[in-house]
Amino acid sequence: MSGNEVLGLIIGGILVVALSGYLAYALFRPEKF
């Protein structure tokens, strides 16, 4: 794989983890909105 593909996978993984974590936090702590 090229460097760009690896970088894309890393960024994509971070985005997925961050988004899923934010959604879980939003669901468990709705009063924070």
N, C-alpha and C positions, 0 to 999 in steps of 0.2 A: 504494500500500500504506500501511497505517497504521503508526504507530510501534511498536505491539505486535507486528505481523507482522515488521517489520524486526528488532526486538529478539529475537524468537523464532528467526529465521533465524541471527542472529549467535551466540546462545547454543547453538543446535543444532550449528552448525558447529564451535564451540570444543569442545563435548562429543565430537563425532565424532573430531576431530583428537586430543584428549587420550586418548580411549579406544583409538583405533587405535595411538597411540604407546605407551601402556602395554602393550597386548597384544604389540606388536612387541618391546618391551624384555623382557617376561616370557618370550617365546619364545626370544630370543637369549641371555638371561641367567637360565636356570632356577635356577641355584645361589643367586640372590638371595632366593628364597622360603625 
